[in-house]
């Protein structure tokens, strides 16, 4: 029997989009409390990084696991794999996530003037909101959970979800620790992925003609078996 991608409750992407919109507005307005939060966080990370140069050197390498080229490579490979297996909905889902996430954060970098922390441990000239690396990591983690969920035993789902969350949050941490982004930038990246991935699942379900009738209710809205 075919197994489809679980459908996440629409409240999840709606809430993520709303939170992202608020954060975007506060960033554009240069809201003082948010700026103080970002500044204090970055100063703390700078002090820790100055005291631990070996850690900074390691994080410079690890953080690029979620750079644009690896993200696109994984996404294209997954799309091709599922297309070759005849799993059209999964292929479409992977293709939409792979294209939408980098396009969206790139457009926001172009449109939103949000300078990164000065004199960071990595040098990047572009605008910083939202974090592209964090958006990639969170989207990859969320998509992996949705793709693996129907094939995973109940007990293993806890480990799957925990591992995915740890990966996304770790990449977010590396971006702040390296002073490549403000903390608000990585929060924006997490929210962007939390909105895009379930919307991609919903959109590809409609394209594929998947209907919830007769589907089994689960922790997600539906699990098509």
Backbone as a ProteinNet text record, in pm:
[ID]
protein_1_A
[PRIMARY]
XXXXXXXXXXXXXXXXXXXXXXXXXXXXXXXXXXXXXXXXXXXXXXXXXXXXXXXXXXXXXXXXXXXXXXXXXXXXXXXXXXXXXXXXXXXXXXXXXXXXXXXXXXXXXXXXXXXXXXXXXXXXXXXXXXXXXXXXXXXXXXXXXXXXXXXXXXXXXXXXXXXXXXXXXXXXXXXXXXXXXXXXXXXXXXXXXXXXXXXXXXXXXXXXXXXXXXXXXXXXXXXXX
[TERTIARY]
84.9	0	88	44.5	124.2	122.2	229.7	239.8	272.8	190.7	208.5	270.9	290.7	348.2	239.7	266.3	165.5	129	4.9	-40.7	-37.5	38.4	50.7	-71.2	-124.1	-237.7	-205.7	-300.5	-278	-241	-277.4	-243.7	-92.5	-16.3	129.3	191.4	172.1	230.8	169.4	40.1	-23	41.3	61.7	125.3	268.9	340	478.6	486.1	394.9	391.9	359.8	265.8	228.6	346.9	412.5	528.2	641.7	661.3	765	733.4	606.9	567.2	592.2	561.2	586.4	735.6	814.5	958.8	1018.2	968.8	1014	983.8	863.3	825.9	913.3	942.6	1027.6	1170.4	1215.7	1350.6	1360.5	1261.6	1261	1251.7	1173.6	1156.3	1274.4	1367.9	1483.2	1437.8	1342.9	1282.5	1389.4	1396.4	1504.9	1518.5	1409.5	1425.4	1483.2	1440.8	1494.3	1641.8	1677.3	1817.3	1904.4	1851.5	1928.1	1948.7	1843.9	1854.2	1961.5	1958	2057.5	2199.1	2213.3	2345	2403.6	2322.4	2369.9	2409.4	2326	2355.7	2486.8	2506.2	2628.7	2751.7	2738.8	2852.2	2892.9	2794.1	2822.7	2895.5	2847.6	2910.4	3050.6	3070.2	3203.1	3303.4	3262	3350.9	3386.8	3285.7	3312	3399.8	3374.5	3454	3598.2	3619.1	3755.3	3833.9	3761.8	3827.5	3843.4	3774.6	3779.6	3800.2	3917.2	3942	3932	3965.2	3955.2	3809.1	3720.5	3577.7	3529.6	3571.5	3532.7	3580.2	3703.6	3756.8	3673.9	3632	3550.1	3412	3353.7	3220.3	3220.6	3332.5	3341.7	3326	3375.2	3365.6	3227	3179.6	3054.1	2934.5	2935.8	2818.5	2784	2886	2860.9	2796.1	2766.7	2682.7	2547.9	2504.4	2373.9	2385.5	2498.7	2513.8	2424	2416.5	2323	2354.5	2480.5	2515.5	2484	2523.3	2482.7	2331.2	2261.1	2114.9	2053.5	2098.5	2047.3	2084.3	2206.5	2249.2	2162.9	2134.5	2050	1908.5	1856.9	1721	1704	1799.4	1792.3	1806.2	1897.1	1915.2	1788.6	1724.9	1601.9	1490.2	1480.7	1379.3	1398.7	1523.4	1553.1	1526.3	1561.4	1540.2	1392.3	1310.6	1168.1	1102.1	1148.4	1094.7	1127.6	1250.6	1291	1214	1170.2	1093	943.6	908.3	767.7	686.6	753.3	683.4	668.3	573.3	561.8	533.1	448.2	417.2	539.3	613.6	733.8	838	849.2	942.3	901.7	772.6	723.7	746.3	721.4	742.7	888.5	980.3	1123.2	1163.2	1109.2	1142.3	1094.4	972.5	917.9	997.9	1028.9	1107.1	1245.8	1308.7	1444.4	1449	1347.5	1345.7	1297.2	1189.8	1124.1	1208.8	1274.4	1346.1	1458.7	1553.5	1658.8	1609.2	1504.7	1450.1	1392	1316.7	1251.8	1351.5	1450.5	1543.6	1632.2	1660.2	1741	1666.5	1537.7	1456.9	1451.5	1436.8	1432.4	1566.2	1676.3	1807.7	1819.7	1761	1768.3	1680.2	1563.6	1465.8	1479.7	1528.4	1532.9	1676.1	1695.6	1828.4	1847.1	1926.2	1952.5	2099.5	2186.8	2330.9	2361.5	2460.7	2504.1	2592.5	2622.8	2715.2	2849.9	2906.1	3034.6	3149.1	3251.3	3373.5	3345.1	3262	3231.4	3346.6	3330.2	3432.3	3429.9	3325.1	3319	3278.8	3322.5	3294.2	3194	3078.2	2971.7	2916.7	2905.1	2868.4	2718.4	2641.9	2500	2419.2	2293.8	2200.3	2179.3	2130.7	2130.2	1996.4	1884.8	1755.3	1677.3	1632.9	1661.1	1788.4	1832.5	1951.8	1924.3	2002	1985.3	2025.9	2140.4	2185.5	2080.3	2025.5	1925.5	1798.5	1757.3	1639.9	1660.7	1778.9	1810.1	1804.8	1873	1881.2	1743.5	1663.1	1530	1438.7	1447.4	1364.9	1403.6	1533.4	1579.9	1533.9	1546	1506.4	1356.3	1276.5	1130.8	1087	1143.9	1107.6	1145.5	1262	1306	1210.4	1162.8	1067.5	937.9	887.3	763	778.3	892.5	915	932.2	997.8	1026.2	912.7	826.5	724.4	639.3	583.1	497.6	572.9	705.4	785.2	852.5	823.4	895.1	802.1	851	772.4	748.5	644.4	606.3	721.5	790.4	898.2	1013.5	1040.3	1150.8	1119.2	992	954.8	1004.9	1010.4	1062.8	1209.2	1287	1428.6	1445.6	1362.1	1367.5	1342.5	1236.6	1200.7	1304.4	1353.6	1455	1583.3	1626.2	1747.8	1735.9	1619.9	1597.9	1600.3	1535.9	1533.4	1672.7	1748.8	1885	1971.2	1957.7	2035.7	2004.2	1875	1835.4	1881.4	1863.5	1902	2053.5	2126.1	2272.1	2323.7	2269.7	2311.6	2276.5	2159.5	2121.9	2224	2264.7	2365.2	2496.2	2539.9	2668.1	2665.3	2551.1	2543	2554.8	2496.7	2507.2	2645.8	2698	2829.3	2940.7	2925.7	3025.8	3004.8	2901.6	2866.5	2835.4	2786.4	2740.9	2601	2527.3	2389.6	2358.2	2257.3	2196.7	2105.9	2072.7	1981.4	1845.9	1799.5	1670	1673.3	1790.8	1802.6	1777.8	1833.9	1817.7	1676.1	1615.2	1474.5	1389.3	1420.7	1349.5	1367.3	1487.9	1512.1	1432.5	1423.8	1345	1197.3	1146.3	1005.3	975.1	1068.1	1048.2	1033.3	1121.2	1113.7	986.3	946.8	825.3	700.5	707.1	594	601	718.8	731.5	710.8	769.9	766	623.5	543.8	406.9	320.2	345	270.2	307.4	434.3	476.4	408.7	396.7	328.5	181.9	118.9	-21.9	-38.7	48.1	38.3	58.7	157	183.2	76.5	11.8	-100.2	-212.8	-238.9	-346.9	-310.8	-184.6	-140.6	-153.4	-118.6	-122.6	-262.7	-358.5	-495.4	-515.6	-432.1	-445.6	-561.1	-648	-763.1	-755.1	-799.3	-789.7	-894	-1000	-1103.2	-1044.2	-1081.4	-1035.8	-895.2	-831.5	-695.7	-698.5	-590.3	-579.5	-533.1	-606.8	-564.4	-444.4	-350.2	-231.7	-186.2	-62.9	-8.9	-11.3	12.8	-10.5	-158.8	-207.8	-351	-395.8	-320.8	-354.4	-226.9	-234.7	-128	-190.6	-160.2	-216.7	-141.9	-212.1	-150.4	-174.2
-120	0	124.4	230.5	351.6	426.1	494	575	716.5	808.8	946.8	1027.5	1155.3	1246.8	1289.1	1287.1	1333.2	1479.3	1512.1	1650.3	1718.3	1824.5	1899.5	1990	2005.6	2097.7	2236.3	2296.5	2426	2533.1	2511.6	2609.1	2625.6	2520.6	2528.5	2629.9	2616.9	2717.7	2856.3	2862.2	2992.7	3064.1	2990.7	3050.6	3090.9	3005.2	3036.5	3160.6	3171.1	3288.4	3415.2	3404.6	3521.1	3566.7	3470.4	3504.2	3561.9	3503.8	3555	3698	3724.7	3859.1	3960.3	3923.1	4012.9	4038.7	3931.4	3946.1	4029.8	4009.4	4089.4	4237.4	4265.8	4403.8	4468	4393.1	4446.9	4468.3	4379.8	4393.6	4517	4534.5	4650.5	4780.6	4777.8	4896.2	4920.3	4823.6	4833.4	4854.4	4771	4781	4767.7	4864.1	4872.8	4747.7	4694.3	4573.8	4454.7	4439.4	4329.8	4353.1	4477.7	4508.7	4487.1	4521.2	4497.2	4348.1	4270.3	4125.1	4069.1	4112.8	4067.4	4108.6	4231.1	4282.5	4207.9	4186.7	4115.1	3972.2	3906.5	3768.6	3762.4	3853.5	3854.3	3887.3	3977.7	4010	3889.3	3814.9	3693.3	3591.3	3572.9	3477.9	3523.5	3653.7	3703.6	3674.5	3698.2	3670.9	3523.6	3437	3293.2	3249.3	3303.2	3266.7	3312.1	3431.7	3481.1	3391.2	3334.5	3248.7	3105	3068.7	2931.1	2931.4	2970.7	2978.6	2844.3	2734.8	2603.2	2567.9	2605.5	2581.8	2662.9	2787.2	2872.4	2810.9	2760.6	2698.9	2577.3	2498	2380.3	2420.3	2522.7	2566.1	2624.1	2686.6	2739.8	2628.5	2510.3	2396.2	2332.8	2308.5	2235.7	2314.1	2445	2524.8	2514.5	2491.8	2488.3	2359.5	2268	2153.7	2202.3	2317.3	2371.5	2489.6	2502.4	2608.2	2578.7	2673.1	2660.6	2542	2523.1	2415.2	2276.9	2245.2	2114.9	2098.3	2205.8	2197.4	2166.2	2238.3	2212.4	2072.8	2029	1895.7	1786.7	1797.7	1697.6	1702.9	1824.2	1838.3	1784.1	1814.9	1765.6	1613.8	1560.3	1415	1345.1	1400.3	1340.8	1348.4	1461.8	1477.5	1373.7	1358.3	1262.2	1118.7	1087.9	953	917.5	1006.1	975.7	975.3	1062.6	1062.5	930.9	882.5	755.9	637.6	647.9	540.6	552.1	656.3	675.9	737.2	793.7	856.8	1005.6	1035.7	1170.5	1276	1244	1345	1376.9	1273.7	1297.6	1375.9	1343.3	1416.3	1562.9	1587.2	1725.2	1799.8	1733.8	1795.1	1836.6	1746.2	1777.5	1891.2	1890.8	1995.8	2132	2136.8	2264.7	2318.5	2233.5	2278	2324.2	2246.5	2278.4	2412.2	2443.3	2570.3	2686.2	2663.9	2774.5	2835.8	2752.5	2805.4	2901.1	2860.1	2955.8	3077.1	3059	3173.7	3275.5	3229	3320	3396.6	3325	3401.1	3492.1	3453.4	3538.9	3668.8	3657.2	3775.8	3867.2	3807.8	3886.9	3955.7	3886.9	3950.6	4070.9	4059.4	4165.7	4284.1	4252.7	4356.4	4418.1	4342.2	4388.7	4426.1	4549.9	4594.2	4559.1	4457.3	4413	4372.8	4469	4440.1	4331.6	4251.1	4146.1	4205.2	4124.5	4172.8	4212.9	4320.6	4368.6	4282.2	4265.7	4194	4054.4	3979.2	3843	3747.8	3625.9	3523.5	3471.1	3504.5	3481.3	3613.3	3635.4	3761	3739	3803.5	3793.7	3934.3	3975.3	4113.5	4135.8	4029.9	4047	4080.9	4118.4	4139.3	4007.2	4013.3	3892.1	3831.6	3898.7	3845.3	3787.1	3661.3	3563.7	3485.9	3402.1	3321.2	3212.5	3214.8	3113	2974.7	2966.9	2836.9	2775.5	2858.4	2807.9	2766.6	2845.1	2808.9	2673.9	2653.1	2526	2409.9	2427.2	2318.6	2282.1	2383.3	2355.9	2294.8	2342.8	2286.4	2142.1	2114.7	1978.4	1886.6	1933.2	1851.8	1824.5	1928.6	1915	1822.9	1843.3	1760.4	1614	1591.6	1454.2	1383.9	1457	1398.4	1360.7	1449.4	1419.6	1301.5	1295.4	1185.5	1051.4	1053.4	928.2	885.2	977.1	949.4	825.5	809	692.1	559.2	565	442.3	412.4	493.8	483.9	436.4	343.6	294.9	408	395.4	502.3	543	445.4	479	548.4	506	565.5	708.3	743.2	878.1	983.5	948.8	1042.5	1072.3	966.9	985.3	1062.1	1030.7	1098.8	1248.6	1282.7	1422.8	1496.3	1430.2	1491.7	1518	1418.8	1435.3	1547.6	1556.2	1662.7	1799.4	1810.4	1938.5	1978.6	1882.4	1910.9	1960.5	1896.5	1938.9	2083	2115.1	2250.7	2353.8	2324.4	2418.8	2432.9	2325.1	2333.7	2424.9	2410.2	2498.6	2643.1	2664.6	2799.2	2853.9	2769.8	2810.6	2848.2	2770.7	2801.2	2937.3	2975.7	3104.3	3221	3204.4	3309.2	3306.9	3186.8	3174.6	3229.8	3217.8	3269.9	3417.5	3477	3617.3	3641.6	3536.7	3549.7	3609.2	3594.4	3643.1	3688.4	3772.8	3802.8	3686.6	3678.3	3572.9	3583.3	3706	3723.7	3671.7	3675.4	3622.4	3471.7	3400.2	3254.4	3215.4	3294.5	3269.3	3286	3388.5	3407.9	3290.2	3235	3118.4	2997	2975.8	2864	2880.5	3001.8	3028	3015.7	3061	3049.5	2903.1	2818.4	2675.7	2613	2654.1	2599.3	2635.4	2742.8	2780.8	2713.6	2714.3	2666.9	2516.6	2438.5	2292.9	2236.6	2268.9	2215.4	2269.9	2395.1	2447.9	2374.4	2336.7	2257.8	2120.5	2061.4	1931.6	1944.9	2052.8	2074.8	2100.4	2184.3	2218.3	2096.3	2013.8	1896.3	1789.5	1788.2	1695.1	1730.8	1860.3	1903.9	1876.6	1902.1	1876.8	1728.9	1644.3	1499.3	1442.1	1526.9	1479.4	1393.8	1411.7	1332.7	1387.4	1301.4	1342.3	1277	1347.7	1292.8	1188.1	1172.2	1076.3	936.8	878.7	743.5	736.4	852.1	852.6	834	785.3	760.8	886.5	926.8	1042.4	1005	1099.2	1075.5	1204.3	1208.6	1330.2	1445.7	1414.4	1511.8	1497.9	1585.7	1586.1	1452.6	1406.4	1277.8	1204	1073.2	989.3	895.5	918	834.3	701.5	595.2	461.1	384.7
0	0	0	-69.1	-77.3	54.5	80.9	200.9	158.6	201.9	161.5	274.5	248.2	346.6	444.4	573.7	669.6	643.4	666.7	650.3	786.2	795.1	919.5	934.8	1056	1075.4	1020.7	952.6	888.5	989.6	1116.7	1221.1	1235.3	1204.1	1219.9	1124.7	992.1	903.8	921	954	975	1093.1	1203.5	1320.7	1290.7	1215.8	1181.6	1093.3	995.4	908.3	986.9	1079	1159.5	1244.8	1309.9	1393	1308.9	1190.1	1100.6	1058.3	1027.6	988.7	1098.5	1220.9	1333.9	1349.7	1343.4	1358.1	1245.3	1124.3	1010.3	1033.4	1081.5	1108.1	1214.1	1319.6	1426	1377.4	1288.6	1233.1	1144.3	1057.4	968.1	1048.2	1156.3	1239.9	1333	1335.9	1425.6	1570.2	1611.5	1744.7	1853	1941	2039.1	2127.4	2185.6	2268.6	2192.3	2065.8	1984.9	1956.7	1925.9	1898.2	2021	2140	2263.4	2285.5	2262.5	2276.5	2183.6	2058.3	1961.2	2002.8	2047.7	2084.1	2203.3	2304.4	2423.2	2386.7	2305.6	2264.1	2187.3	2093.3	2012.8	2096	2192.1	2278.6	2362.3	2407.6	2484.6	2398	2275.6	2183.9	2143.5	2128.8	2094.1	2206.1	2328.8	2440.9	2450.3	2429.6	2436.3	2319.9	2201.1	2084.2	2096.1	2148.8	2168.7	2264.7	2361.3	2460.7	2411.8	2302.6	2252.6	2100.5	2054.9	1909.3	1838.1	1906.5	1842.5	1812.2	1902.2	1879.5	1759.8	1752.2	1640.1	1508.8	1507.1	1385.2	1344.4	1442.1	1412.1	1362.1	1424.1	1383	1242.4	1201.7	1065.4	962.4	995.4	903.3	910	1031.6	1050.2	998.1	1015.2	979.6	831.4	746.8	602.4	554.8	647	612.1	561	612.8	574.9	478.8	410.9	310.9	190.4	100.7	-12.3	-103.3	-138.9	-232	-174	-49.2	5.9	14.1	51.6	60.5	-75.5	-177.1	-311.8	-359.1	-326.2	-367.9	-308.3	-177.5	-111.8	-168	-186	-236.5	-377	-463.8	-601.9	-605.3	-522.8	-517.7	-469.4	-365.4	-313.7	-416.9	-485.3	-589	-700.6	-745.1	-851.6	-806.2	-681.3	-628.1	-627	-570.6	-561.7	-700.1	-788.8	-925.4	-994.8	-975.6	-1036.1	-982	-856.3	-794.4	-824.6	-899.2	-931.3	-819.1	-718.1	-606.3	-638.2	-719.6	-775.4	-669.1	-573.1	-472.2	-386.9	-349.5	-269.5	-349.9	-477.1	-562.4	-572.9	-590.1	-599.9	-469.4	-357.9	-226.4	-209.4	-240	-227.4	-320.6	-441.3	-537.8	-490.2	-436.3	-389.5	-272.3	-175.1	-59.2	-102.4	-190.3	-236.1	-307.7	-384.3	-457.6	-371.9	-296.4	-226.6	-116.5	-36.6	79.6	40.6	-45.1	-81.3	-159.5	-239.7	-312.5	-214.7	-117.2	-23.8	61	118.6	202.2	117.5	-5.4	-92.7	-125.6	-155.7	-184	-61.7	56.1	178.6	205.4	177.8	191.8	99.4	-16.2	-116.1	-76.6	-18.5	10.4	150.1	245.3	385.3	422.2	460.3	501.7	649.7	675.1	811.5	822.7	853.1	861.6	964.3	933.5	1025.1	1135.1	1239.3	1342.8	1282	1330.9	1279	1330.6	1245.8	1284.9	1338.7	1263.9	1305.5	1280.5	1325.1	1304.3	1160.5	1086.6	942.3	878	754.7	686.3	574.5	587	487.2	465.3	341.2	310.3	294	274.1	244.5	369	346.4	456.2	529.4	652.9	734.5	770.6	740.2	783.8	666.1	680.3	784.7	752.6	844.7	822.4	718.2	609.5	506.1	554.5	623.2	674.3	767.5	856.4	950.3	877.7	778.3	698.8	631.2	574.4	508.9	607.8	722	820.3	873	906.9	962.1	856.3	732.7	625.7	598.4	593.7	571.4	683.5	808	922.5	921.9	898.2	898.2	784.4	666	551.2	573.8	633.9	660.9	756.3	857.4	952.3	879.9	796.3	724.2	628.9	562.3	466.9	538.2	653.3	724.2	815.7	854	955.9	927.6	807.9	784	788.3	772.1	768.5	901.9	1003.8	1130.7	1241	1323.3	1436.1	1535.7	1614.1	1707	1798.5	1855.8	1948.1	1876.9	1754.9	1679.3	1636	1631	1589.9	1687.8	1813.8	1913.7	1884.6	1857.8	1826.8	1695.9	1596.7	1467.4	1483.6	1554.3	1572.6	1656.4	1760.2	1845.8	1767.8	1690.7	1611.6	1510.9	1445.7	1347.9	1414.2	1530.7	1602.7	1648.6	1699	1745.1	1629.1	1512.8	1395.7	1358.3	1347.7	1308.7	1410.9	1538.6	1642.9	1652.3	1624.7	1628.4	1517.9	1397.7	1289.5	1323.2	1381.7	1424.8	1524.7	1618.2	1717.5	1650.1	1551.6	1486.9	1419.6	1363.9	1295.4	1392.6	1510.7	1612.8	1676.7	1704	1768.4	1681.5	1549.7	1456.5	1425.9	1486.1	1461.4	1313.8	1247.5	1109.3	1105.4	1215.7	1223.9	1365.3	1376.2	1504.3	1543.2	1670.6	1715.8	1646.2	1622.8	1555.2	1412.2	1347.9	1211.9	1209.2	1307	1306.8	1349.2	1437.5	1471.3	1346.6	1267.9	1142	1047.7	1041.4	957.3	1000.8	1131.4	1183.7	1149.6	1165.9	1136.7	987.6	904.8	759.6	719.2	769.5	737.4	792.8	914.3	975.9	897.5	820	734.8	598.7	536.8	398.7	386.5	475.4	459.8	467.5	570.7	570.1	457.8	415.9	301.8	173.5	160.8	45.2	46.3	164.8	175.3	135.6	179.7	146.2	-3.7	-60.4	-202.5	-290.5	-257.9	-341	-322.4	-206.6	-188	-282.4	-297.3	-386.2	-532.1	-567.2	-704.3	-737.6	-638.3	-660.6	-645.9	-604.5	-589.9	-467.7	-364	-241.3	-159.5	-114.2	-33.9	103	205.9	339.5	373.2	290.7	324.1	344.1	457	484.8	538.6	554	606.3	756.5	808.1	950.9	1021.9	1124.8	1201.2	1287	1298.2	1379.2	1443.4	1494	1553.7	1454	1325.7	1220.6	1184.5	1096.8	1069.9	1011.9	910.9	849.2	814.1	817.2	767.1	664.2	539.9	433.8	429.5	446.6	450.8	322.7
[MASK]
+++++++++++++++++++++++++++++++++++++++++++++++++++++++++++++++++++++++++++++++++++++++++++++++++++++++++++++++++++++++++++++++++++++++++++++++++++++++++++++++++++++++++++++++++++++++++++++++++++++++++++++++++++++++++++++++++

